[in-house]
């Protein structure tokens, strides 16, 4: 199985959210995320899942990591509750890791993704949002230590996206090709 972490962070402080909210709205970033993850399997935490419009993302299977054994998903045919992340360790299809911060940290520390799609928002964060900043600084440190950047910087609408792979590992070329095409074809 190929595991792919995909995130968009703020350039200066690696913030991915303020409380449950993304502190910027860049249409092209959301479209890039959709192109990369469409018709794929994704995993996310309960808070991230609940932030999706209508608790869904069309044309994806969603695996919601939660400690709540009684948690109910909005689409029982395409969304699944996972109470133990180890169940995803030997997942057979490519699996896109889509947040939040605790999910990224867990995967980066215990089940290092094979590929990271690192998007970095270069603008200012909205000051209107209330809540605690959510950052993935620890994940970025691990990325810089254990991964190598294999793509040029792709810039669109003040977001720079790069692709990183785990050092010394073979990465399936069809997955890399799909991600690369999804990033550069807007």
C-alpha positions in Angstrom: 0.0 0.0 0.0 1.1 3.5 -0.8 0.3 6.1 1.9 0.2 9.8 0.8 0.0 12.7 3.2 -1.6 15.8 1.6 -1.8 19.1 3.4 -1.8 22.8 3.0 0.1 24.8 5.7 0.9 28.4 6.3 4.5 29.4 5.2 5.6 31.1 8.4 4.3 28.9 11.2 3.0 25.6 9.7 -0.5 26.3 10.8 -3.2 24.2 9.1 -6.1 25.6 11.0 -7.5 28.0 13.6 -9.8 25.8 15.7 -11.7 23.6 13.2 -11.4 26.1 10.4 -8.9 26.5 7.5 -7.7 30.1 7.9 -7.7 30.9 4.2 -10.0 30.1 1.2 -8.1 29.5 -2.0 -10.4 27.9 -4.6 -7.5 26.5 -6.6 -6.1 24.7 -3.5 -9.5 23.0 -2.9 -9.7 22.1 -6.6 -6.1 20.6 -6.5 -7.1 18.6 -3.4 -10.2 17.3 -5.2 -8.2 16.4 -8.4 -5.6 14.5 -6.3 -8.0 12.6 -4.1 -11.0 12.0 -6.4 -11.9 8.3 -6.8 -9.5 7.5 -4.0 -9.5 6.3 -0.4 -8.8 9.0 2.2 -8.4 8.9 5.9 -9.0 11.7 8.4 -9.9 12.3 11.9 -13.4 12.9 13.2 -13.1 16.8 13.4 -11.8 17.0 9.9 -14.5 14.7 8.7 -17.1 16.9 10.3 -15.7 19.9 8.6 -16.4 18.5 5.1 -19.6 20.0 3.6 -22.5 17.7 4.5 -19.9 15.4 6.1 -18.8 14.0 2.7 -16.5 14.5 -0.3 -18.0 13.1 -3.5 -16.4 10.2 -5.3 -14.1 9.1 -2.4 -14.2 6.4 0.2 -13.5 8.0 3.6 -12.0 6.2 6.6 -12.7 8.2 9.7 -10.3 7.6 12.6 -12.0 8.1 15.9 -11.9 6.7 19.4 -15.7 6.8 19.5 -16.8 3.2 18.7 -20.4 4.4 18.3 -19.6 7.2 15.8 -22.0 7.4 12.9 -20.8 8.4 9.4 -23.1 10.2 6.9 -22.8 7.6 4.2 -22.5 4.0 5.4 -21.7 2.7 1.9 -18.7 4.9 1.3 -17.6 6.1 4.8 -16.2 3.8 7.4 -15.3 4.2 11.1 -11.9 3.1 12.1 -11.1 2.8 15.8 -7.6 1.5 15.5 -5.2 3.1 13.0 -3.2 -0.2 12.8 -6.1 -1.5 10.6 -4.9 1.0 8.0 -1.3 -0.2 8.1 -1.8 -2.9 5.5 -4.4 -1.1 3.4 -4.4 -2.5 -0.1 -5.1 0.7 -2.2 -3.3 4.0 -2.1 -4.5 5.9 1.0 -4.5 9.7 1.2 -4.0 11.1 4.7 -6.0 14.3 4.9 -5.8 15.6 8.5 -6.1 16.9 11.1 -2.9 17.6 12.8 -3.1 14.6 15.2 -3.7 12.3 12.3 -0.7 13.7 10.3 1.5 13.4 13.4 0.4 9.8 14.1 1.1 8.7 10.5 4.4 10.7 10.3 5.7 9.1 13.5 4.3 5.5 13.3 3.5 4.7 9.6 5.6 7.2 7.6 3.8 8.0 4.4 5.6 7.1 1.2 4.7 10.4 -0.5 3.9 13.9 0.9 2.1 16.5 -1.1 3.2 19.7 0.7 1.3 22.8 -0.2 2.4 26.0 1.5 0.1 29.1 1.6 2.3 32.2 1.2 -0.4 34.8 2.1 -1.7 36.2 5.4 -3.9 34.2 7.7 -7.4 35.6 8.4 -7.5 37.3 11.8 -11.2 37.0 12.1 -11.2 33.3 13.1 -11.5 32.4 16.8 -9.8 29.4 18.3 -6.4 27.9 18.9 -3.9 27.7 16.0 -3.3 24.1 14.8 0.1 23.5 13.5 2.1 20.6 11.9 5.6 21.8 12.7 6.7 18.4 14.0 5.5 16.8 10.7 7.5 19.4 8.7 10.6 18.6 10.7 10.2 14.9 10.0 9.5 15.6 6.3 12.7 17.7 6.0 14.7 15.0 7.8 13.4 11.8 6.3 12.1 12.8 2.8 13.5 14.4 -0.3 11.7 16.8 -2.6 11.4 15.3 -6.1 9.4 18.0 -7.9 9.9 21.6 -8.7 7.8 24.2 -6.9 4.4 24.4 -8.5 2.9 27.9 -7.7 -0.8 28.8 -8.1 -2.7 31.5 -6.4 -0.1 32.1 -3.7 0.2 28.4 -2.9 3.4 26.5 -3.6 3.0 22.8 -3.9 5.9 20.2 -3.9 6.1 16.5 -3.8 8.4 14.7 -1.4 9.2 10.9 -1.1 10.6 8.9 1.7 14.4 8.6 1.3 15.6 5.2 0.1 12.1 3.9 -0.7 10.5 2.8 -3.9 7.4 4.7 -4.8 4.9 3.4 -7.3 5.2 5.5 -10.4 1.5 5.4 -11.3 0.7 7.1 -8.0 3.4 9.8 -8.5 2.2 10.4 -12.1 -1.4 10.8 -10.9 -0.3 13.3 -8.3 2.0 15.3 -10.6 -0.7 15.5 -13.3 -3.3 16.6 -10.8 -1.0 19.4 -9.5 0.0 20.9 -12.8 -3.3 20.5 -14.7 -5.7 23.1 -13.5 
